[in-house]
Amino acid sequence: MNKLLPLAFTLILSLQLHAQNESSWWIFGDGAGLEFTPNPQNRSNSAAVLTSGYDTDEGVAVVSDDNGNLLFFTDGITVWNSAGNIMPNGTGLDGNFSSTQSAIVVKAPETAGVYFIFTVGGFGGGPLSYSRVEMALNGGLGDVVSGIKNVVLLQSCAEKVAATIKTNSNNAYVMTFAENNATAQNAGSGSFNAIFTWEVRGIAGPNISFVFPTPIPQSSNANQSWFPATPSSTTGDRGMLRISPDGTKLVVCTQNGGTGSGARLYEFNPGNGQVSGTGLTLHTGPVYGAEFSASSQYLYHDDSSTYGFGGTKLIFQYELCDDANILSSKTQIANVGEGRSTLQLAKDGNIYVARFDQTTIGRIEDSETPTATYNPTAFDISPGQGKQGLPVFVQSDFQSFFT
């Protein structure tokens, strides 16, 4: 029996280090590019980056194929193909270059070569919409399908969008934070106070994939289409929405707006799309970026009110293994002269941190331990420069199975 233990441990550890290749390429900021193979390689001089002239202030989404080859990238408004050229019909999407999480790309279940780009507008007044990309078009470089472009799911929402894969399925859940009276037809009013979730569905056999148009009814809220969350003022649109890689935790961050600013933790059921919990208040300062470790056992977020570089950025860590001790585990791991920015998990298992107008990006070292530290100049991306955002991915791509 003892002879089997080393082999079992090796197999479990190999699962921990595996991540889907859809997140291999990162293109972000002002002409910055990375390729994770799985370790990061500087690709700021790649043809795709240089040809596109890519430069965006905040949110960005990128997707690679199953082998890690770049497919396309977007700032939520324009879609560029792997050659760095704008896709046919690839302009005028409903996102915003100044939206925290302007876009996320979800692979269509049961339909090869099809992707959905979900976009959110800026300043809390834009819609949550989706557009369909088919890679078989335009000679294999992809095209945004004109008849399935800017399909509105919610007329107004905060600058937040996240996604995870449904348990034991190829389907996906996509969620945002919005006013509880917002609908696909009418913009909401009042505070941001609700979490909405939609399902991206696929039907095997006929190989059909689609976004179900109505949000998932929340059983804890009398089957209404939204889950009640801690209210954030009408100007509290900025900051990330993050779901853990294992799909069980959800954190809502608000960086501006005063009332409701901070980070709050909820539970999520990746088997049925149900949100739960009272919204554990982790922090009440201005929180912009947040990320879970690959094991989903640690959570990190910043505290920064500064746009650009300078000011003060704090980074905090929480251990999530014991619900009763989450708040007592809160530890500050960094106090640096940087501005607000995205935190993003990569396929190498590390969490990276954007740095405004800098030719390096930061990294949280030893993020799976209680002794994590922050290295602000971890990796060179020159001649590219970072801004506030890093690419947003479907979080379950990074799930670790090692405990």
C-alpha positions as CSV (number, residue, x, y, z in Angstrom):
1,M,0.0,0.0,0.0
2,N,2.8,2.4,0.9
3,K,4.4,1.9,-2.5
4,L,1.3,3.4,-4.2
5,L,1.4,6.7,-2.2
6,P,4.2,8.4,-4.2
7,L,2.4,7.6,-7.5
8,A,-0.9,8.8,-6.2
9,F,0.7,12.0,-5.0
10,T,2.4,12.5,-8.3
11,L,-1.0,12.1,-10.2
12,I,-2.7,14.6,-7.9
13,L,0.1,17.1,-8.2
14,S,0.0,16.9,-12.0
15,L,-3.7,17.8,-11.9
16,Q,-2.8,20.8,-9.9
17,L,-0.4,22.1,-12.5
18,H,-2.7,21.5,-15.4
19,A,-4.6,24.4,-16.9
20,Q,-6.6,24.8,-20.1
21,N,-4.7,26.2,-23.0
22,E,-7.4,28.8,-23.8
23,S,-5.6,31.2,-21.5
24,S,-2.1,30.7,-23.0
25,W,-2.0,34.2,-24.7
26,W,-2.4,37.5,-22.9
27,I,-2.6,40.8,-24.9
28,F,-3.2,43.9,-22.8
29,G,-2.3,47.4,-21.9
30,D,-0.3,49.4,-24.4
31,G,1.1,46.9,-26.8
32,A,1.9,44.3,-24.1
33,G,1.9,40.6,-24.9
34,L,2.6,37.3,-23.0
35,E,2.5,33.7,-23.9
36,F,2.4,31.1,-21.1
37,T,4.0,27.8,-22.2
38,P,3.3,27.3,-19.2
39,N,6.0,29.8,-18.0
40,P,5.5,33.4,-19.3
41,Q,7.3,34.4,-22.5
42,N,7.4,38.1,-23.6
43,R,5.4,38.5,-26.8
44,S,5.2,42.3,-27.0
45,N,7.1,42.2,-30.2
46,S,4.8,39.5,-31.8
47,A,3.2,40.3,-35.1
48,A,-0.3,40.2,-33.7
49,V,0.5,42.8,-31.0
50,L,2.5,45.1,-33.3
51,T,0.0,44.9,-36.2
52,S,-3.0,45.6,-34.1
53,G,-1.6,48.7,-32.4
54,Y,-3.4,47.5,-29.3
55,D,-3.8,50.1,-26.5
56,T,-6.5,50.0,-23.9
57,D,-6.8,51.4,-20.4
58,E,-8.7,48.7,-18.5
59,G,-10.5,45.5,-19.5
60,V,-9.4,43.0,-22.1
61,A,-10.3,39.5,-23.2
62,V,-8.1,37.0,-25.1
63,V,-8.7,33.4,-26.2
64,S,-6.4,30.7,-27.6
65,D,-7.3,27.3,-29.1
66,D,-6.9,23.9,-27.4
67,N,-3.3,23.8,-28.4
68,G,-2.5,27.3,-27.0
69,N,-2.4,29.1,-30.4
70,L,-3.8,32.7,-30.3
71,L,-7.3,33.0,-31.8
72,F,-8.5,36.6,-31.1
73,F,-8.5,39.4,-28.6
74,T,-10.8,42.3,-27.8
75,D,-11.1,45.5,-25.6
76,G,-14.8,45.0,-25.6
77,I,-15.3,47.3,-28.6
78,T,-13.0,46.0,-31.3
79,V,-12.1,42.3,-32.1
80,W,-8.7,41.5,-33.6
81,N,-7.8,38.2,-35.1
82,S,-4.5,36.2,-34.6
83,A,-2.8,38.2,-37.4
84,G,-3.6,41.5,-35.5
85,N,-6.2,42.6,-38.0
86,I,-9.7,43.7,-37.1
87,M,-12.3,40.9,-37.8
88,P,-15.0,41.5,-40.3
89,N,-17.9,43.0,-38.4
90,G,-15.5,43.2,-35.4
91,T,-16.1,46.8,-34.5
92,G,-18.8,48.6,-32.4
93,L,-19.3,46.0,-29.7
94,D,-21.1,47.2,-26.6
95,G,-18.0,47.1,-24.2
96,N,-15.9,50.1,-23.2
97,F,-12.1,50.7,-23.0
98,S,-12.6,52.2,-19.6
99,S,-14.6,49.3,-18.1
100,T,-12.9,47.2,-15.4
101,Q,-13.9,43.9,-17.0
102,S,-15.0,45.1,-20.5
103,A,-15.2,41.6,-21.9
104,I,-14.9,37.8,-21.4
105,V,-14.8,35.1,-24.0
106,V,-16.7,31.8,-23.4
107,K,-16.2,28.8,-25.6
108,A,-19.5,27.6,-27.0
109,P,-20.5,24.2,-25.7
110,E,-21.0,21.4,-28.2
111,T,-20.1,23.7,-31.2
112,A,-16.5,23.5,-32.4
113,G,-14.9,26.8,-33.4
114,V,-17.6,29.0,-31.9
115,Y,-17.2,31.5,-29.1
116,F,-19.3,34.1,-27.3
117,I,-17.9,37.5,-26.4
118,F,-19.7,38.9,-23.4
119,T,-19.2,42.7,-23.0
120,V,-20.1,45.3,-20.3
121,G,-20.2,49.0,-20.8
122,G,-18.5,51.7,-18.7
123,F,-19.5,54.0,-15.8
124,G,-22.4,51.7,-14.8
125,G,-24.6,52.7,-17.6
126,G,-23.8,50.2,-20.3
127,P,-25.4,46.9,-21.1
128,L,-24.3,43.3,-20.6
129,S,-24.4,42.0,-24.2
130,Y,-23.0,39.1,-26.2
131,S,-21.7,38.6,-29.7
132,R,-21.0,35.3,-31.5
133,V,-17.6,34.6,-33.2
134,E,-17.3,31.7,-35.7
135,M,-13.7,30.8,-36.4
136,A,-14.5,28.9,-39.7
137,L,-15.3,32.3,-41.3
138,N,-12.8,34.7,-43.0
139,G,-10.5,31.9,-44.1
140,G,-10.2,30.5,-40.6
141,L,-9.3,33.8,-38.9
142,G,-12.8,34.2,-37.6
143,D,-15.7,36.7,-38.0
144,V,-18.2,38.3,-35.7
145,V,-21.6,37.0,-36.9
146,S,-23.6,40.1,-37.9
147,G,-27.0,38.6,-36.9
148,I,-25.7,37.7,-33.4
149,K,-23.9,40.8,-32.3
150,N,-24.6,43.0,-29.3
151,V,-27.5,40.9,-28.1
152,V,-28.5,42.6,-24.9
153,L,-29.1,40.5,-21.7
154,L,-29.3,43.4,-19.3
155,Q,-29.7,47.1,-20.2
156,S,-27.4,48.3,-17.4
157,C,-24.8,46.8,-15.1
158,A,-21.6,47.6,-13.2
159,E,-18.2,47.2,-14.9
160,K,-18.1,43.5,-13.9
161,V,-18.5,40.1,-15.6
162,A,-17.3,36.6,-14.7
163,A,-17.8,33.1,-15.9
164,T,-17.3,29.5,-14.9
165,I,-18.1,26.0,-16.3
166,K,-21.2,24.2,-15.0
167,T,-20.4,21.1,-13.0
168,N,-20.3,17.9,-15.0
169,S,-21.1,19.8,-18.2
170,N,-19.7,21.8,-21.0
171,N,-22.2,24.5,-20.4
172,A,-21.1,27.8,-18.7
173,Y,-22.5,30.3,-16.3
174,V,-21.9,34.1,-16.9
175,M,-22.7,36.6,-14.2
176,T,-22.7,40.3,-13.5
177,F,-23.6,42.9,-10.7
178,A,-26.4,45.3,-11.5
179,E,-29.6,47.1,-10.2
180,N,-32.2,44.5,-9.3
181,N,-34.8,46.3,-11.5
182,A,-32.7,46.1,-14.7
183,T,-34.0,44.0,-17.5
184,A,-33.0,43.2,-21.1
185,Q,-35.5,45.9,-22.2
186,N,-35.1,48.6,-19.5
187,A,-32.1,50.2,-17.7
188,G,-32.2,49.8,-14.0
189,S,-32.3,52.5,-11.4
190,G,-31.0,52.9,-7.9
191,S,-28.1,51.1,-6.3
192,F,-26.2,48.2,-7.7
193,N,-27.6,45.5,-5.4
194,A,-28.1,42.3,-7.4
195,I,-26.2,39.4,-8.9
196,F,-27.6,38.0,-12.1
197,T,-26.5,34.7,-13.7
198,W,-27.1,33.3,-17.2
199,E,-26.4,29.9,-18.7
200,V,-24.5,29.3,-22.0
201,R,-26.0,26.0,-23.2
202,G,-25.1,23.4,-25.8
203,I,-27.0,20.5,-27.3
204,A,-24.9,17.5,-28.4
205,G,-25.9,15.8,-31.6
206,P,-27.2,18.7,-33.6
207,N,-24.2,20.6,-32.1
208,I,-26.2,23.7,-31.2
209,S,-25.0,26.3,-28.7
210,F,-26.8,29.4,-27.5
211,V,-27.1,31.8,-24.5
212,F,-30.3,31.3,-22.6
213,P,-31.9,34.8,-22.7
214,T,-33.4,35.0,-19.2
215,P,-31.3,34.9,-15.9
216,I,-31.4,31.8,-13.7
217,P,-34.2,32.1,-11.1
218,Q,-32.7,32.3,-7.6
219,S,-34.5,29.9,-5.3
220,S,-33.4,31.8,-2.2
221,N,-35.1,35.0,-3.5
222,A,-38.6,33.6,-4.4
223,N,-37.3,32.5,-7.8
224,Q,-36.7,36.0,-8.9
225,S,-34.1,36.5,-11.6
226,W,-31.5,38.0,-9.2
227,F,-29.8,37.4,-5.9
228,P,-29.8,40.2,-3.4
229,A,-26.3,41.5,-2.7
230,T,-25.0,44.2,-0.4
231,P,-25.9,47.5,-2.1
232,S,-23.3,49.8,-3.7
233,S,-24.2,53.4,-4.5
234,T,-25.2,54.3,-8.1
235,T,-21.6,55.5,-8.8
236,G,-20.1,52.3,-7.4
237,D,-19.6,50.7,-10.8
238,R,-15.8,50.1,-10.8
239,G,-14.0,47.0,-9.6
240,M,-13.9,43.3,-10.4
241,L,-16.4,40.4,-10.0
242,R,-14.4,37.2,-9.4
243,I,-15.5,33.6,-9.1
244,S,-13.1,31.0,-7.6
245,P,-11.6,28.4,-9.9
246,D,-13.6,25.6,-8.2
247,G,-16.8,27.7,-8.8
248,T,-17.9,27.8,-5.2
249,K,-16.9,31.4,-4.1
250,L,-17.8,34.7,-5.5
251,V,-16.3,38.1,-4.6
252,V,-17.8,41.5,-5.6
253,C,-15.4,44.4,-5.5
254,T,-16.3,48.1,-5.5
255,Q,-13.5,50.7,-5.9
256,N,-15.6,53.9,-6.1
257,G,-18.8,55.3,-4.9
258,G,-18.4,55.6,-1.2
259,T,-21.3,53.6,0.2
260,G,-20.8,49.9,-0.4
261,S,-17.1,50.2,-1.4
262,G,-15.0,47.2,-0.6
263,A,-15.0,43.4,-1.1
264,R,-17.8,41.0,-0.2
265,L,-17.7,37.2,-0.4
266,Y,-20.7,35.0,-1.4
267,E,-21.2,31.3,-2.1
268,F,-22.0,29.9,-5.6
269,N,-23.2,26.5,-6.7
270,P,-21.6,25.6,-10.0
271,G,-24.1,22.8,-10.4
272,N,-27.2,24.9,-10.6
273,G,-26.2,28.6,-10.8
274,Q,-27.5,29.5,-7.4
275,V,-25.9,32.3,-5.3
276,S,-26.1,32.2,-1.5
277,G,-24.7,33.8,1.6
278,T,-25.1,37.1,3.3
279,G,-22.1,38.8,1.7
280,L,-19.2,38.5,4.1
281,T,-17.6,42.0,4.3
282,L,-13.9,41.4,3.8
283,H,-12.9,45.0,3.4
284,T,-14.5,48.5,3.2
285,G,-11.8,50.4,1.4
286,P,-11.6,51.0,-2.4
287,V,-11.1,47.6,-3.9
288,Y,-10.5,47.3,-7.6
289,G,-8.7,43.9,-8.3
290,A,-9.2,40.5,-6.8
291,E,-8.2,36.9,-7.5
292,F,-8.3,33.5,-6.0
293,S,-5.4,31.1,-6.0
294,A,-5.6,28.0,-8.2
295,S,-6.7,25.8,-5.3
296,S,-9.4,28.3,-4.4
297,Q,-8.1,28.2,-0.8
298,Y,-6.7,31.7,-0.9
299,L,-8.1,35.1,-2.0
300,Y,-6.2,38.3,-2.7
301,H,-7.5,41.8,-3.4
302,D,-6.0,45.3,-3.5
303,D,-6.9,48.6,-1.8
304,S,-6.2,51.6,-4.0
305,S,-8.0,54.8,-4.9
306,T,-5.3,56.0,-7.3
307,Y,-5.7,56.1,-11.1
308,G,-2.3,55.7,-12.8
309,F,1.0,55.1,-11.1
310,G,1.9,56.3,-7.7
311,G,-0.3,56.7,-4.6
312,T,-0.6,53.6,-2.4
313,K,-1.7,50.0,-3.3
314,L,-2.2,47.6,-0.5
315,I,-2.7,43.9,-1.2
316,F,-4.4,41.6,1.3
317,Q,-4.6,37.8,1.6
318,Y,-7.3,35.6,3.1
319,E,-7.4,31.8,3.9
320,L,-10.8,30.3,2.9
321,C,-10.5,26.8,4.2
322,D,-12.4,27.6,7.4
323,D,-15.4,29.9,7.0
324,A,-15.4,30.9,10.6
325,N,-11.8,32.1,10.4
326,I,-11.7,33.9,7.0
327,L,-11.7,37.4,8.6
328,S,-9.2,36.5,11.2
329,S,-6.8,35.2,8.5
330,K,-6.7,38.6,6.8
331,T,-3.0,39.6,6.2
332,Q,-1.5,42.5,4.4
333,I,1.2,41.3,2.1
334,A,2.1,44.5,0.2
335,N,2.2,48.3,0.6
336,V,3.6,49.7,-2.6
337,G,3.5,53.0,-4.6
338,E,1.2,51.8,-7.4
339,G,-2.3,52.5,-8.5
340,R,-5.4,50.4,-8.9
341,S,-5.2,47.4,-11.2
342,T,-6.4,43.9,-12.1
343,L,-5.1,40.7,-10.5
344,Q,-5.1,37.6,-12.7
345,L,-4.3,34.0,-12.2
346,A,-2.3,32.4,-15.0
347,K,-1.8,28.8,-16.3
348,D,1.6,28.7,-14.5
349,G,-0.3,28.8,-11.2
350,N,0.8,32.3,-10.3
351,I,-1.2,35.5,-9.8
352,Y,0.0,38.5,-11.8
353,V,-0.7,42.2,-11.1
354,A,-1.0,45.0,-13.7
355,R,1.2,48.1,-13.3
356,F,0.1,51.3,-15.0
357,D,2.6,52.6,-17.7
358,Q,5.3,50.2,-16.5
359,T,7.3,47.7,-18.6
360,T,7.0,45.1,-15.9
361,I,4.1,43.3,-14.3
362,G,3.9,42.2,-10.7
363,R,3.4,38.7,-9.3
364,I,2.2,37.3,-6.0
365,E,4.8,34.8,-5.0
366,D,3.9,31.6,-3.2
367,S,0.2,32.4,-3.5
368,E,-0.8,28.9,-2.2
369,T,0.9,29.5,1.2
370,P,0.2,31.8,4.2
371,T,3.6,33.4,3.6
372,A,2.8,34.9,0.2
373,T,4.7,38.0,-0.9
374,Y,4.4,40.5,-3.7
375,N,7.1,41.1,-6.3
376,P,6.3,44.3,-8.2
377,T,8.8,43.8,-11.0
378,A,8.4,40.0,-11.6
379,F,8.4,39.9,-15.4
380,D,9.5,42.2,-18.2
381,I,6.9,43.0,-20.9
382,S,8.9,45.7,-22.8
383,P,8.5,47.4,-25.2
384,G,4.9,46.9,-24.1
385,Q,3.5,48.7,-21.1
386,G,0.9,47.7,-18.6
387,K,-2.2,49.7,-17.8
388,Q,-5.0,48.9,-15.3
389,G,-6.2,45.7,-16.8
390,L,-5.1,42.1,-17.5
391,P,-7.1,39.6,-19.6
392,V,-10.2,38.1,-18.0
393,F,-10.8,34.3,-18.5
394,V,-13.3,31.6,-17.6
395,Q,-12.0,30.9,-14.0
396,S,-12.6,27.2,-14.0
397,D,-9.8,26.9,-16.6
398,F,-7.4,27.3,-13.7
399,Q,-8.9,24.9,-11.3
400,S,-6.5,23.0,-9.1
401,F,-7.5,19.6,-7.7
402,F,-4.7,19.4,-5.2
403,T,-5.7,19.9,-1.5
